[in-house]
Amino acid sequence: MTDLNQITAGEYELVAALFDQPTSKPGEPFDFHRYRQGDIVTLDAAEAKRLFAAGAVVVPGTRQKAEAEALRVAYEAALAALPDDVRAQVLATQAGTSVDGLAAPAASVPSTEAVQPPKAASKDDWVAYAVASGWAEADAEKLTKKDLIARLTESDEAPDSAADPGDGDDAATPPADGADQGGDDVPERPANVADEETWLAYAIARGVPEHEAEQLSKQELINLLT
């Protein structure tokens, strides 16, 4: 238990229902800030000792420690009330050991399966998804976002990290300075300030299905095609 002599200026948890702390200076109209039970209040040494002695505030964490201790005592009492064989099984399960030659059930492991991001997500999100799916990060970084989406939605298999993703007809390297890749059949990328219709037409020309492109906002189209 904290001794009153150890109380100094600082932060304390309010356990009283309410506390009104004056905020106005002498000579000014009276004003205050109202704190409620559970709030953290900053007090000077004199006020802290006064409220602590009155049982209105405690050192932060004191209440939580007391609640945890009460739960521990209740658990131990409940455990002691169990039949010996049941108590042994409970303790063995918690320790991960076995009872009567039977292995204790293994703790469940949360799933870490990668979640595929939406097509409008940034390239960084798609690179992270590729790495979580088993790709080498360097391989994923070499592809454009469009190629990443194509590879990751067509097959769940990771590429051979020894192979160069730039080799092959369906791979591409990122265009310099945000410009589109060369080729007479690829339209020029619109400026970011272009209207949504222009970006919609560009998306369709780049191979995005029309019904999918129409469901995306202009910013989502820019994210998808940049």
C-alpha positions as CSV (number, residue, x, y, z in Angstrom):
1,M,0.0,0.0,0.0
2,T,1.3,3.5,-0.9
3,D,2.3,5.6,2.1
4,L,1.0,9.2,2.2
5,N,4.6,10.5,2.5
6,Q,5.3,8.9,-0.9
7,I,2.6,11.0,-2.6
8,T,4.1,13.8,-4.8
9,A,2.8,16.0,-7.6
10,G,1.8,14.0,-10.7
11,E,-0.9,12.0,-12.3
12,Y,-3.5,10.0,-10.3
13,E,-6.6,8.0,-11.1
14,L,-9.8,9.4,-9.8
15,V,-11.9,6.8,-7.8
16,A,-14.4,9.3,-6.5
17,A,-17.5,9.8,-8.5
18,L,-16.7,13.4,-9.5
19,F,-13.9,16.0,-9.0
20,D,-14.1,19.6,-10.1
21,Q,-10.6,21.1,-10.6
22,P,-10.4,24.9,-10.7
23,T,-8.8,26.2,-13.9
24,S,-9.3,30.0,-13.4
25,K,-6.6,32.2,-12.0
26,P,-7.1,34.5,-9.0
27,G,-9.2,37.5,-10.0
28,E,-10.7,35.8,-13.0
29,P,-14.3,34.5,-13.2
30,F,-14.4,31.0,-11.6
31,D,-14.0,28.1,-14.0
32,F,-13.2,24.5,-13.6
33,H,-12.7,21.2,-15.3
34,R,-14.9,18.3,-14.2
35,Y,-13.4,14.8,-13.9
36,R,-15.3,11.6,-13.5
37,Q,-14.4,8.2,-11.9
38,G,-11.6,6.5,-13.8
39,D,-10.2,9.7,-15.3
40,I,-6.5,10.6,-14.9
41,V,-6.0,14.0,-13.1
42,T,-2.8,16.0,-12.7
43,L,-2.4,17.3,-9.2
44,D,0.2,19.4,-7.3
45,A,1.7,17.7,-4.2
46,A,-0.7,19.3,-1.6
47,E,-3.8,18.5,-3.6
48,A,-2.6,15.0,-4.3
49,K,-2.0,14.2,-0.6
50,R,-5.4,15.7,0.3
51,L,-7.3,13.6,-2.2
52,F,-5.2,10.5,-1.6
53,A,-5.8,10.7,2.1
54,A,-9.6,11.1,1.5
55,G,-9.6,8.0,-0.7
56,A,-10.6,10.0,-3.8
57,V,-7.6,9.2,-5.9
58,V,-5.1,6.3,-6.2
59,V,-1.8,5.8,-8.0
60,P,-2.6,4.7,-11.6
61,G,-2.8,1.0,-11.9
62,T,-3.6,0.4,-8.2
63,R,-7.3,-0.4,-8.9
64,Q,-6.4,-2.8,-11.8
65,K,-3.9,-4.6,-9.7
66,A,-6.5,-5.0,-6.9
67,E,-9.0,-6.4,-9.4
68,A,-6.5,-8.8,-10.8
69,E,-5.5,-10.0,-7.3
70,A,-9.2,-10.6,-6.5
71,L,-9.7,-12.6,-9.6
72,R,-6.6,-14.7,-8.8
73,V,-7.9,-15.4,-5.3
74,A,-11.3,-16.4,-6.7
75,Y,-9.7,-18.7,-9.3
76,E,-7.6,-20.4,-6.7
77,A,-10.6,-20.9,-4.5
78,A,-12.6,-22.4,-7.4
79,L,-9.6,-24.6,-8.3
80,A,-9.4,-25.9,-4.7
81,A,-13.1,-26.8,-4.7
82,L,-12.7,-29.2,-7.7
83,P,-12.3,-32.9,-7.3
84,D,-8.6,-34.0,-7.4
85,D,-8.8,-35.7,-10.8
86,V,-10.5,-32.7,-12.4
87,R,-8.1,-30.3,-10.8
88,A,-5.2,-32.3,-12.1
89,Q,-6.6,-32.3,-15.7
90,V,-7.1,-28.5,-15.5
91,L,-3.6,-27.9,-14.3
92,A,-2.1,-30.3,-16.9
93,T,-4.0,-28.5,-19.7
94,Q,-2.7,-25.2,-18.6
95,A,0.8,-26.5,-18.4
96,G,0.6,-28.2,-21.8
97,T,1.5,-31.6,-20.3
98,S,-0.5,-34.9,-20.3
99,V,-2.8,-36.7,-17.9
100,D,-3.0,-40.5,-17.9
101,G,-1.0,-40.6,-21.1
102,L,-3.4,-38.3,-23.0
103,A,-1.8,-35.2,-24.5
104,A,-3.3,-31.9,-23.4
105,P,-5.2,-30.1,-26.2
106,A,-2.9,-27.7,-28.2
107,A,-3.6,-24.0,-28.0
108,S,-5.3,-22.7,-31.0
109,V,-3.1,-20.7,-33.4
110,P,-4.7,-17.6,-35.0
111,S,-4.8,-17.8,-38.8
112,T,-2.1,-15.8,-40.6
113,E,-3.6,-16.3,-44.1
114,A,-2.9,-13.2,-46.2
115,V,-5.9,-11.1,-47.1
116,Q,-6.1,-10.0,-50.7
117,P,-6.3,-6.1,-50.9
118,P,-8.8,-4.4,-53.3
119,K,-7.6,-3.6,-56.8
120,A,-7.7,0.1,-55.9
121,A,-5.2,-0.4,-53.1
122,S,-1.7,1.0,-53.5
123,K,1.2,-1.0,-55.0
124,D,2.8,-1.2,-51.6
125,D,-0.3,-3.0,-50.3
126,W,-0.1,-5.5,-53.2
127,V,3.7,-6.0,-52.7
128,A,3.0,-6.8,-49.0
129,Y,0.2,-9.2,-50.1
130,A,2.6,-10.9,-52.5
131,V,5.3,-11.3,-49.8
132,A,2.7,-12.7,-47.4
133,S,1.7,-15.2,-50.1
134,G,5.2,-16.5,-50.4
135,W,6.8,-14.2,-53.0
136,A,10.3,-12.8,-52.7
137,E,10.0,-9.0,-52.1
138,A,12.5,-8.2,-54.8
139,D,10.4,-10.1,-57.4
140,A,7.2,-8.3,-56.4
141,E,8.9,-4.9,-56.5
142,K,10.1,-5.5,-60.1
143,L,6.5,-5.7,-61.4
144,T,4.0,-3.0,-61.9
145,K,0.9,-3.0,-59.8
146,K,-1.2,-4.1,-62.7
147,D,1.1,-7.1,-63.3
148,L,1.1,-7.9,-59.6
149,I,-2.7,-8.0,-59.5
150,A,-2.8,-10.2,-62.7
151,R,-0.2,-12.7,-61.3
152,L,-1.7,-12.8,-57.8
153,T,-5.3,-13.2,-58.9
154,E,-4.6,-15.7,-61.6
155,S,-2.5,-18.1,-59.5
156,D,-1.7,-18.7,-55.9
157,E,1.7,-20.1,-56.7
158,A,4.8,-17.9,-55.9
159,P,7.2,-17.3,-58.8
160,D,10.6,-18.9,-58.8
161,S,12.8,-16.4,-57.0
162,A,15.8,-17.3,-59.2
163,A,13.9,-16.3,-62.3
164,D,13.8,-12.7,-63.5
165,P,10.1,-11.5,-63.4
166,G,11.1,-9.1,-66.2
167,D,11.4,-12.1,-68.6
168,G,8.3,-13.2,-70.3
169,D,5.5,-11.6,-72.3
170,D,3.2,-11.0,-69.2
171,A,5.8,-9.2,-67.1
172,A,6.9,-5.6,-67.1
173,T,9.3,-3.3,-65.3
174,P,8.0,-0.1,-63.6
175,P,7.8,2.8,-66.1
176,A,10.2,5.7,-65.4
177,D,8.9,8.9,-63.8
178,G,5.3,7.5,-63.6
179,A,5.0,7.4,-67.4
180,D,3.2,4.5,-69.0
181,Q,5.1,1.7,-70.8
182,G,5.8,2.0,-74.4
183,G,3.8,0.5,-77.2
184,D,1.5,2.0,-79.9
185,D,-1.6,0.3,-78.4
186,V,-1.2,1.7,-74.9
187,P,-2.9,5.1,-74.5
188,E,-1.1,7.9,-72.7
189,R,-1.7,8.1,-69.0
190,P,-4.0,11.1,-68.1
191,A,-2.9,13.8,-65.7
192,N,-4.2,13.4,-62.1
193,V,-6.3,16.5,-62.6
194,A,-8.1,15.0,-65.6
195,D,-11.8,14.3,-65.1
196,E,-13.3,11.0,-64.0
197,E,-14.6,10.2,-67.5
198,T,-11.0,10.5,-68.9
199,W,-9.7,8.1,-66.2
200,L,-12.6,5.7,-66.8
201,A,-11.8,5.5,-70.5
202,Y,-8.1,5.1,-69.8
203,A,-8.8,2.2,-67.4
204,I,-11.0,0.4,-70.0
205,A,-8.3,0.9,-72.6
206,R,-5.7,-0.6,-70.2
207,G,-7.8,-3.7,-69.9
208,V,-9.9,-3.1,-66.7
209,P,-13.4,-4.5,-67.3
210,E,-15.8,-1.7,-67.9
211,H,-18.3,-2.8,-65.2
212,E,-15.4,-2.9,-62.6
213,A,-14.0,0.5,-63.7
214,E,-17.4,2.2,-63.4
215,Q,-17.7,1.1,-59.8
216,L,-14.4,2.9,-58.8
217,S,-14.0,6.5,-58.0
218,K,-11.5,8.7,-59.8
219,Q,-9.0,8.4,-57.0
220,E,-9.4,4.6,-56.9
221,L,-8.8,4.5,-60.7
222,I,-5.6,6.6,-60.3
223,N,-4.4,4.3,-57.5
224,L,-5.2,1.2,-59.6
225,L,-3.4,2.4,-62.7
226,T,-0.4,4.2,-61.2
